[in-house]
Amino acid sequence: MANKDRKVPVIKLRKFSLTFSAILIITSIVVFFAVGFNLGIDFESGLSLKIQINNSESDINAVRESLSDVNSVKVQLIGQESDKTYQVRINVDNDAESKAVQTQVLADLETTFGSGNATILESNFIGAKFSDSLVKTSIYAVLIAMALILFYVWVRFELGYAFSAIIALFHDVICLLGFIIIFKFEISSTTIAAVLTIIGYSLNNTIVIFDRIRETVKTGRIKGLSVMIDSSVGKSLTRTTISSITTMLAVLPLAIFSSGDIKLFAIEMLFGIFIGTYSSNFVAPVFLFLFAKVPGLDPTILKAVDDISDRASVNYLMSDVIKKTEAEKKKKAEALKLEAKKKKTKKSAKATKSTKAAQKPTLKLQEAEDKKE
């Protein structure tokens, strides 16, 4: 089947996609209240130490066991195992306490791995006010991004398209956070970067599909919103799938070979790309279909061309129809011209034949007279 005729039964499968999405969201909410976030030092006040251990027997498990007497300690490997470099994070309330804890950590490590074998490369204390401010700023960043996206899609398309896109984005964010909680990944500023990146990536795929749907609605070539959506998703499926797979292949090496925050960022991106591609094709279009029954959100009722600021985009959307129409006209004209030529040739041949038939008796009479003479 040609790509232009491909249809994906998005609307027919809407019960399955909505059920699957509901399971993902409910699971994410349950694990949030049951387990909670594993907040990093960025979002909690405390001490962050970068430590290198010059002992061949040291590994992350040995470091954790050595610091087991320190309250609320978190140890993470930096770089390769051979580098013997670790990030140690401890919850402390003030700078004075952080200095005492730092001394204790160094003493415990030297007791386990030998005197002089533990070196503190970097030490940072994050105050409570700074961590609270970072949490609020991160929440504001996500909410402002959502609000701007809602406004953009509303202006660019219609309100029904905007609400559908926002629902899909909330779906992606909640599922991504649930994934992070389930696997106990640390919530850091890198996580916020991953969330904002996935919002943009998912929105891009959604806009591509919505553009197809609006084009189909404007041309009126297909009747019925469900058929329009199935056809539009089918036309965009190759593009969205290939772009997602290509991006995942680029991120995959980081998830396998890197470490620390970069590794977590890559893993979160992989899951986010997958869930974003799914929501763009099977969640946002379904809500667009459901909004058709809500007054003021019907996606088939579009602004008049004169009311759309970007008139060039309308011409672009109609260009495909115009090209096809011109091609069909040209084809018909050539067919008519060829048929007329054939008729003319046939008529000329018939006239020649009639002339010869009329001249035949005259020629016979001329031949008879010539014989008499």
C-alpha positions, 0 to 999 in steps of 0.5 A, spaced: 500 500 500 502 506 498 504 511 503 499 516 501 493 511 502 496 508 509 491 509 515 493 507 522 486 505 526 488 510 531 480 512 533 478 505 533 484 503 538 482 509 542 480 505 548 486 501 548 491 507 548 487 510 553 487 504 557 494 503 557 496 511 558 491 511 564 495 505 567 501 508 566 499 515 569 496 511 575 502 507 576 506 513 576 502 517 581 502 511 586 509 510 586 510 518 587 506 517 593 509 510 596 516 511 594 517 519 592 523 522 589 530 521 590 532 528 590 539 530 589 543 535 592 541 540 587 534 540 590 536 538 598 540 542 602 547 538 604 554 537 602 557 534 596 564 531 595 568 529 589 573 524 592 578 520 589 581 513 592 588 511 590 587 504 592 586 498 587 581 494 592 576 500 592 570 500 588 563 503 589 560 498 594 566 498 598 566 506 599 558 505 601 560 500 606 566 505 609 561 510 609 555 506 612 556 510 619 554 517 616 547 519 616 543 519 609 550 518 605 549 517 597 555 515 593 555 515 586 561 513 581 564 519 576 567 516 570 570 509 569 571 504 575 578 505 574 578 512 575 576 511 582 573 517 583 566 518 587 561 523 588 559 523 596 552 527 598 550 528 605 544 531 608 547 537 613 543 543 615 549 548 616 556 550 613 559 548 620 556 541 620 558 540 613 565 541 615 565 536 621 562 531 616 567 532 611 572 530 616 568 524 618 568 522 611 575 523 610 577 519 616 572 513 615 575 512 608 582 513 610 581 507 615 578 503 610 583 504 604 589 507 608 592 513 610 593 518 605 589 514 599 583 518 600 583 525 597 577 530 596 578 534 590 572 538 590 567 540 596 560 544 595 555 546 600 548 547 598 544 551 603 536 550 604 534 557 601 538 555 595 535 548 594 528 551 595 529 556 590 532 551 585 525 547 586 521 553 585 525 555 579 524 548 576 517 547 577 516 554 574 520 553 568 516 547 566 509 550 567 511 556 563 513 552 558 506 548 558 503 555 558 507 558 552 506 551 548 498 552 549 498 559 547 502 558 541 498 552 539 492 556 540 494 561 535 497 557 530 491 552 530 485 552 534 483 551 542 481 544 541 488 542 538 492 546 543 488 542 549 490 536 546 497 537 545 497 540 552 494 533 555 499 529 551 505 533 554 502 532 561 502 525 559 509 524 557 512 528 563 508 524 568 510 518 565 517 520 565 517 522 572 514 515 574 519 511 570 525 515 574 521 514 581 521 506 579 528 505 577 530 510 583 534 515 579 536 521 582 532 528 581 537 533 579 538 539 574 539 534 569 532 531 570 529 538 569 533 539 562 531 532 560 523 533 562 524 540 558 527 537 552 522 531 551 516 536 552 519 540 546 521 533 542 514 530 543 511 537 541 514 537 535 511 530 533 504 532 535 505 539 531 507 535 525 501 530 525 496 536 527 498 540 521 496 534 517 490 533 520 488 541 519 491 540 511 486 534 510 480 538 514 481 544 509 482 540 503 475 537 504 478 531 500 476 526 506 469 526 510 469 524 517 474 526 522 476 519 524 478 517 517 481 524 517 485 523 523 487 515 521 489 518 514 493 524 517 497 519 522 498 514 517 501 519 512 506 522 518 508 515 521 514 514 517 517 521 519 515 521 526 518 514 527 524 514 523 526 521 526 525 518 533 529 512 532 534 516 529 535 520 535 534 514 540 540 511 536 544 517 537 543 517 545 544 510 546 551 510 546 551 515 551 546 511 555 551 505 555 558 508 555 557 514 559 556 515 567 554 519 572 549 525 570 550 524 563 548 517 563 542 518 567 540 524 562 541 519 556 536 513 559 531 518 561 531 521 554 531 514 551 524 513 555 522 520 554 522 519 546 519 513 546 513 515 550 513 522 546 512 518 540 507 514 542 503 520 545 504 524 539 501 518 535 495 515 539 494 520 545 493 527 542 489 525 536 484 521 540 483 527 545 482 531 538 477 526 536 473 527 543 474 534 543 469 534 537 463 534 541 465 539 546 463 546 543 468 551 541 473 545 541 471 542 534 477 541 530 473 541 524 471 548 525 477 552 523 478 560 522 477 563 516 483 564 511 483 572 512 483 571 520 489 567 519 495 571 520 500 566 517 497 566 510 503 563 507 502 557 511 495 556 508 497 556 501 503 551 503 497 546 505 493 547 499 499 547 494 499 539 494 492 539 492 493 545 487 499 541 484 495 535 483 489 538 480 494 542 475 497 535 473 490 532 472 488 538 468 494 537 464 493 529 463 486 530 461 488 536 456 494 531 453 489 525 452 484 530 449 489 532 444 492 525 442 484 523 441 483 529 436 489 527 433 487 520 432 480 522 429 484 527 424 488 522 422 483 517 421 478 522 418 484 524 413 485 516 411 477 515 410 477 522 405 483 519 401 480 512 401 473 516 398 477 520 393 480 514 390 474 510 390 471 516 386 476 516 381 476 509 380 471 509 375 474 515 371 480 512 370 477 505 367 473 510 362 479 513 360 483 507 359 477 504 355 477 510 351 485 510 350 484 503 347 479 505 342 484 510 339 
